[in-house]
C-alpha cells in the first residue's frame, strides 16, 4: 500500500458526515490551499485534495476539469485577486490606493503561494492562461475603471485606455513583488506612480 492509499484509508470520506453544496465546495477549496502550502503546485494532485477534503476524486471532477481550474477557484474563493475600486477624485490617489491594496494582498501567506504559482506558468500553458485571466486580470480590470473616470475628468486621453501604458503601474508592482518579495515599501509604490505612471498616462497639459 502506497502513502496516498494509506492516508486515504485513514481519512476515508465515507466515514465522515455527508456534505453537499457550498459546504463541500468550501472543504475542497480549503484542502486545495492547504496542499499548495505544503507541497506546491507541481506536486498537487486531485487525489490528494480529495483525501484531505474527505471526498472522492469523482466529486472533484464533476466540478473542475483538472487541478489548474481547481487552484484558480481556490484563489478566487479567498479573494486574493479581488480589489475595491478607489474613488478619491484624482487618478494619482486612485492608483496609489489600488497598488496599496494589491501590495497588502501580497504580504499574506497566499502571496507567497501566488509567487510560486506564477513560476509554474511557463511549465503548463493551460495553467498560465488561467492565471492571466483570473488572477492577473483583476488589477488591470480595476485600473481601467480608474482610467475611464480619469478620461471623464479630462486627466487622460481616451486612447490611453487600450494602450500598453495603461497597465504599467500593475506590471511594475508585480515585477517588484516577483524580484524582491513582500512587503513592498510604500515609497516604491509612490515612485511607480509619480516617476513612471503619471508621466506616461496624464495629458501633457494636466498637472501631476
N, C-alpha and C positions, 0 to 999 in steps of 0.2 A: 504494500500500500504506500503510495507516494504522499508527500506532505499535504498537497491540496485535498486528496481523498481523506486523509486523517483529520484535517481541520473540518472538512465538510461533514464527516461522521459526528464530530464533537458538536458542531453547530448545525445540526440537522434542522432545516427550516420547517419541516413538518411537525416538529415537537413544540414549536412556539405558537403563540396565538395567531390566528389568521388575520392578516391585514389586507386592506383594499384601498384603491383610490389614492387620495392625496397622502395618506399616512404611509402607505407602502412606497410611493414615489419619493417622499422625503427620506425614508430609510435608505433607499437605493442611492440617492444623490449624496447623502452624508457618507455612506460607505465608499462611494467613489472618491470623495475628497480625502478621506482617511487613507485609502490605498495610495492615492497620489502622494500624500505627505510622507508615507512610509517607504514607498517603492519607486515612485516616479512614473512618468507616463510610459516609458519604454517597457516596464515590467508589469504594467497594469493589464489585467485580463478580465473579461466578462465573468469568467468562472469565479475568480477571487472576489469580485464585487458581489456576486450573488451569494457566496458563502458568508461574507461579512454582513450582508443585509438580511441574512436568513430567508432567502428566497431561492428561486431557481433561475438558471440561465434562460429558460424559455420565457419567463416573465420579462426579463430584460430585453430579449429580442423582439417581444411583442411591442415594446415601446421605442426602442432605439435600434438602428440598423447595425451599429457597431460601437466600439469604445470612443471613437472621435466624437460622435454626436452625444454620447452619454457624458463625456467630460465637459463638453461645451454647455450642456444643460445644467450640470452641477455648478459651474461657474456662474451661469445666469441666475441660478437659484439663490446664490448668496449675494447677488447684486454687485459683483466685482466690476462689471462693465457699465453699471448704471451711473448716471451723473445728473444732478439737478441743473437746470438751465438758469444761470445767473441773470439778473436783470437790474444792473446798477445804473443804467442810463448812459454808459460810455463803454466803448469797445475795450479800452485798456483795462479797466477794472473788471469787466465781464470775463476777459480772457485770463487775467490773473486768478480770479476766483475759480474758474474751471480747472486750471492747471493745479491749483492747490488741492482741489477735490481729488483729482486723479492721483496726485502725489501721495495724499493721505491713504488712498487705497493700496498704493504700492508698499506702504510701510507695514501693512498687515501680514500675517503669515501667508496668506494667499497670494500676496505679491511675489514672494519667493517662488511659490509654485508656478505662477504665471511666467516668471522668467525662465523656468525650466521647460515649460510647455512651448514657449516661443522658440527655444533651441531645437525643438523637435520638428519645426515647420518644414525644413528642407528634407527631412528624412521620410516624411509621409505627406504627399501632396494633398490628399483629401483633408487631413487634419489641418494643414496650413491654410486651406481655403476656408474652413470653418472658423479658424482663429481670426482671419482677416474680416470675415463677415460679421461675426458675433461679438468678438472681444475688441478688436481694433476699430470696428465700426462705430462703437458708442461715442468715443471722443470726437471723431470727425462729424458725426451727425449733429452733435451738440454745438460744435464750433460753427458749423454752417448756419445754425439758427442765430447765433450771436452775430455773425457777419450779415445775415439778412436784415437784422434790426439796425445794424450799423449802416447798411445801404440806405434804409429808410430815413435814417437821421442825417444822411449826407456825408458820413465819415469815410465811406468806402465806395469805390466804383463797382457797379453790378458785375462787371466782367471778372472781378476777383473771386466771386463765389465758385466758379468752375475752374479756377487756376490752381496750379501746384502751390502757389503762395498761401492758399487758404489753410493748408494743413501743416505748415512749417512749425508752428508752435507745438502741436501734438507730437510731430516727428522728433523734434529736438528733445522734448521731455522724455519720450520713450527711449531715445538713444542714451540720454544721461542715465536713466534707470538701468539699461542693459549694460552699460560700461562701468558704472560706479555703484550701482545698487541704491538702496534707500536707507534712511530718509534723504530726500533731495532738499538741499538748502534753499530757503526761501529767496536768498539773493540770486540763486541760479534762475529761479522762475522769473524774478523781476528782470534779470538781464535778457532772458529769452524774449520776453515781451517788449521791453524798451529798446534793446540794442539790435534785435533782429526782426521780430514780428511786425511791430508797428511801422517801422520804416518800409517794409515790404508791402503792406496792405492799405495803409491810410492814403487818402487822396493827398497829393503834394501840397495843396493849399490848406490842409487841415492841420492844426497844432497837435502835437503828440501829448 
